[in-house]
Amino acid sequence: MDDPTSPAAPNPSGAVWPPIAVPGQGLPRHRKGATEQRPDSAPTATDASAGVPNRNAPETRLGEAGTPTTVPYSADDTARHAPEAQDGDSAAGPGTALLDDLRTAIGRYVVLPSDEALTAVTLWVAASHIQPGLQHAPRLAVVGPTKGCGKSRLLDVLYETVHQPMMTVNTSPAVVFRVIGKNPPTLLVDEADTIFGPKAGDKEDLRGLLNAGHQRNRPAWRISGPEHKPTAFPTFAMAALAGIGDLPDTIMDRAIVIRMQKRKPGERITPFRSRYSVPELHAIRDRLADWLVPLRGAVAGMVPKMPVEDRAADTWEPLVIVADLAGRHWPARASAACLAMTRSEVVQDEQTTLKTRLLRDIGRVFDQEGSKEALRSQDLLAVLIQDAEAPWAEYGTKGLNAYHLANLLRDFGISPANYRFENGRQAKAYARNQFVDAWARYCPDPAPSVPTAEVPARPTPGRPPAPPSGTLPTGPPGGPAGPRPAR
């Protein structure tokens, strides 16, 4: 029996199939230059000056069997693509429905650990199309505890949707130096654990390149050419790195972290097949380019209001900019994802960073003791060691002792002192007020989450085979096995 989705099958609609795509390589874009007229002399699909769709330009859609068809814009298309405005939402822009379509397409092929993670990946893909106008190039760290968590599949989807992708495994710094230019590619590095793992050897040059490339104007200088002249190689480029286990701290600190988990039995996805997956994703990629490339100049002057500060703000700023350009529910979604995911990584860092974990555990002990203004060193140590989930009973050779405790707290400016208690007895102790400044700096209370506006589901016409039944997980950003705050 003939396959109705095959390019060789009879096609009563008259639509022409694109060339067969090669997995990992995709299809050539065949996009026309800005000065080239369309066959019917219609203007381009996006007006660069206004940033709005041109309803007279044709729009490419996918038929029921995944075949691309071309239909003209009509007055009803805008209303059909953009949901009705809701109270409290930002003004709808031309990218609102486009980001919705991209988010749906990503969620069709990959199960991400949370709704916030799906939003972050969607905005990261869109931000890759405005790289030349950005000040920072956020990394996307796609990590998982074991194989089979969907890390490579997510990179496959990214390859077909980001700006100018460059997929690589175990690359060298010399290659990356030479491919980054004024219009940099989007680096996609699979099996990053083989680059930075314990058996990978010395990869400090590549780590330094990835760290420097997070911010514009951080070139790498090398001796190059037959005359051995010092040459500055640009490093600024967005990068997604996938691997088992956490990447180096300096990279994770500059990344939006997606902590993948294996799918549960009830979580279903659509198989990634180049026959229908690649044309669909390429259509979305080209729409992203038509919308965002003309806005690169305007993006360079945008200063969005950020829900976080410092390096987290640098990393999330491009995503918030894209959300602001899209309007409607996307700014609220971006803020909610930013707060939830940065807070989750703070908790993760506190659980793995020993000194910060100690500060938080001591705060928990003071809270349990109520109004006490000081605790004897031996009493504090006894409570810390009794916590079966804490590492203090196994710290050192015989567990945490008074010397270890003082040594760990020294960098925070905290040290024991003689303290006279109510019974008149004097002992070495730690006062509560010694920790107030350190708690505020290293263990701040989590910021309140921002509720995301409910967005009604909007069916998209002409999709390839519908995804199997099942819903995306709605667990915490860190996944079901994510760490919990110590107090």
C-alpha positions, 0 to 999 in steps of 0.5 A, a space after each residue: 500500500 502506498 504511503 500517503 506521506 511519501 513524496 512519490 505518492 500522488 498529490 492531488 493538492 499540487 504542492 511540491 515536496 522539498 528535497 529529502 532531508 538528511 538527519 542532522 543536516 536538514 534542508 537548504 533554506 533557499 531563502 531569497 535575498 532582501 532585494 529580490 522580488 517575489 513572483 507576484 511582486 508582493 512585498 516580503 512577509 515582514 515589514 522591517 520598519 514596522 515589525 508586523 506581518 504583511 497580509 498580502 505576502 504568501 505564508 507557507 503552511 503544512 498540509 494534513 500529511 506534512 506537505 507544505 502548501 502556500 496560502 495567502 494572508 487574509 484578514 482572518 489569519 491574524 485573528 486566527 493566529 493570535 489569541 484574544 487579548 486578556 486582561 493584564 496581558 501586554 500588547 500582542 506583537 507579530 511574534 506572539 503566535 510564532 513563539 506559541 507555534 515554536 513552543 508547541 513544536 519543541 514540546 511535540 518532540 522532547 519532554 522537558 522537565 518543566 513548563 518553565 524549561 520549555 518556555 526558556 528553550 523556546 526563547 533561547 532559540 528565538 534569541 539566537 536570531 538576534 545574536 548580532 544585536 545582543 550584549 550577552 550570549 547565554 549558554 544552554 546547558 542541557 544536562 541529565 543524570 544518565 543516557 536516554 534523557 532526551 539531550 541529543 534529541 533536544 539538540 536535533 530540534 535546536 539544530 533545525 530552528 536556531 540561527 546558523 547552527 554548527 553541530 559538533 562533538 569534541 571540537 577543538 578551540 582552534 576550529 571554534 576560533 575560526 568559525 566565529 565572526 561578526 555574524 556568529 553561528 550557534 554552537 551545538 556541542 553534544 557529549 560535552 561530558 567527554 570534553 570536560 569530564 575527568 578523563 578528557 585531559 586538559 581542555 582549559 582553552 575551550 573552557 576559557 573560550 566558552 566563558 569569554 564568549 558569554 560577553 561581547 568584546 572578549 577576544 582571544 589573542 593568538 599568534 597567527 599567519 606566516 608572519 606570526 602576528 598577534 591576532 584577535 579572534 572573536 569568541 562571542 557566540 551562543 552555545 548549547 552544550 549537552 552532556 551527562 552530569 553537570 558541566 564546569 561551574 564557570 560554564 553553568 554559571 553563564 548558562 540556562 540549565 535544563 536538567 533533563 530526566 527520563 520519560 515516564 511511561 505516560 509521557 509520549 512524544 512524536 518521533 523525530 522524522 526528517 520527512 515531516 519534522 524538518 520541513 515543519 521546523 524549518 518553516 518556523 525557523 524562517 518565520 523567526 528570521 523574517 520577524 527578528 533579523 530586521 529588529 537586530 538594530 532595535 534590540 541593541 538599544 533595548 534595556 528590559 526590566 529584569 526580575 533578577 540581577 548580576 550574571 543571572 540578569 546578563 544570561 536571561 536578558 536576551 530571552 526577556 528581550 524576545 518575550 517583550 518583542 512578542 508581547 501579550 503573555 510572553 513577558 509574564 512567562 519569561 519572568 516566571 521561568 527566569 525566577 523559577 529556574 534561577 531559584 532552582 539553580 541557587 538551591 542546587 548550588 547551595 546543596 553542592 557548595 559545602 560552605 554555603 550549605 553549612 551557612 544554611 544548616 547553621 541558620 536552621 539550627 538557630 531557628 530551631 533553638 528559638 530566641 537563643 542569641 548564641 550557641 556553644 560550639 559543641 552544641 552546634 556541632 552536635 546538632 549538625 552531625 545528627 542530621 542524617 541528610 547532611 555531609 557533616 557526620 562524614 566530613 574529614 576522618 572522624 566527622 566535623 569538629 570545632 577546628 573544621 567548623 571555624 576553618 569553613 566559616 573563616 572566609 565569611 568573617 565568622 569566628 568563635 568567641 568567648 561568650 558568657 551564658 545566663 548560668 554564668 558559665 563561659 564557653 566558646 560560642 557562635 553568636 547569631 548576629 555574626 551570621 546575619 550578613 552572610 545569610 543575607 548575601 549567600 542564603 537569601 530567601 527565595 523571591 516570590 514566584 510570578 504567576 503565569 497567565 493561563 493561555 488557552 490551547 490554540 489548535 494550529 492548522 495543517 500539522 504533521 502527525 499529531 503527538 501521541 496522547 500524554 501531557 508534559 510534566 508539571 513538576 519543579 524546574 529541577 525535575 522530580 529528583 531536584 534538591 530541596 532547600 535545607 530550611 
